[in-house]
Every structure is written in structure tokens, then in C-alpha cells.
């Protein structure tokens, strides 16, 4: 089992398990055939990875981009916040949770209103 699997079973963090295993000389050996060969997710072509390198899941950038473009629902969009524009009331998404306007134009309209009223 890997560090993450052990950590989830024991309700520990992955780093705690890794530290425990390494300080006690409990480093395991991964199966060579699992790490060196795989199949491209997009085209099904065989991929041979180098030992001691991250396992590849796509044979090329072309396949990687094509697969992610055909599976947009799997893209992690962490940090996006749904907000409402203070000027026009349109709902928009932003990484900045304190953003008040959906566009530069709405910001400009708001500033002109403040100058006229203030």
C-alpha cells in the first residue's frame, strides 16, 4: 500500500505515515511493471515511463489537451467564488472573493455615479 492509502486507513496525514516509515526503514518497493508501462487515456497507445519518474497517463501533449478539453467536468476549479455584480446584478465567478464588479465597464459606471452624487 502507498503512504496515502495507509494514511486514510489510519486517519493520519500522508506526511505522518511517510515520516514513520522512513525513520524505521520501512520503505517499500513498488511493482516495476505498474510504474513503467501504462496506456494513454485518450488514444490507448502504450506508454513506457522512465524508472524513478512520475507515471505518465498521456502519450503526448496533443492527447492530454484533447482529453481535458473533452472532459471539462473533471477540471478542478478550486478557489472560484460565485458573486453578484454591485452595478448590474449579474452573477459571475471570480478567484477574488472581495471582487464587487463583473467587468471594468461596471466599475466605471459605478465610479461615475459616485462622482455625480458625491
N, C-alpha and C positions, 0 to 999 in steps of 0.2 A: 504494500500500500504506500501511497505517497504521503508527504507531510500534510497536505490539505485534507486528505481523506481521514488520516489519523486524528487530526485536529477536530474535524467535525464530529467524529465518533466520541471523542473525549471532552467535547465542549471547551477546547483550548484554542489559542491562536496558532496559526501556522508557524510563527516565529518561535513560540514556546516549544513546540514539538521539535523543530529544527535544532534549537539550542540543546535540548535534552539529548537528542540522538547524536549530535556531533561531539558533545562533551564526553559521551560514553562510548564513542567509537562504533556506533550502530548505523553507519551509513550503509544503505542497501545497494544492490546492483540492479539496474533496470534491464529488462529483456532487450537484447540487442536488436532483434527483428522488429520490435514495436517502435523503436526510436529511429531506425534507419530507413524504413520503407513505409510509404503510405500512398494514397490515391488523391488526386486533385478533386476538390469539392465541386468544381464547375464542369470540367471536361472528362474526368475519370482517368486521366493519364497517370501512369506510375511516377512517383516522385522518390528520389533517393536523397535523403538528408545526410549531412556530414555528422560524424560522431561528435559529441560534446557541443552540439549546436541546437538551437531551438528547432523543434519539429515543424516542417513546412506543411501547410494544408492546401496551398495553391501552387501550380507548376510555374506560373508567370504572373506578372502584374496585370496583364490583359485579362486573365481568368479571374484574378482577385477582384478587379474593378467590376467586371461583368457580373460576378456572383453577388457582390454587395449591392450593386445597382438593381438587381432583380429581387433582392430581399431587404427592402428598406425598413420593414417592420422589426428586423433584428438589430438594427443600428442602435447602440446605446446613446441616448441623448441626455446624459447627466447634466444637471445644472440649468435646465431650461425652466423658466417660470412663465406661467400664463398671467398676463397683465392686461389692464384696460387703459386705453389712452385717455389722459385727462382732458384733451381737447376735443376729439371726435367721438370717443366712446367705443372705438373698435378694439376687439380683443386681439392681442398679439403675443408672441413669445420672445423672451429675451434671457440672456445669461445673467444680466444685471437685475436683481430683484427690486432695486430702487428706481429703475427707469420709469419715467412718467409719460413719455410720449412715444407714439408708434413710429414717427418719422421726423425728419428735420423740418419739414413743412409745418407740421402740427406744433412743433416747438416755436417756430417763427410766428405763427398766428397767435399763440399764447403770449409771446413777448410783446407783440404789437398791441394786444388788448390791455396788457398791464401798463404800457406807456400811455395809452389813451385814457385809461381810468385813473392812473396814478399821477 
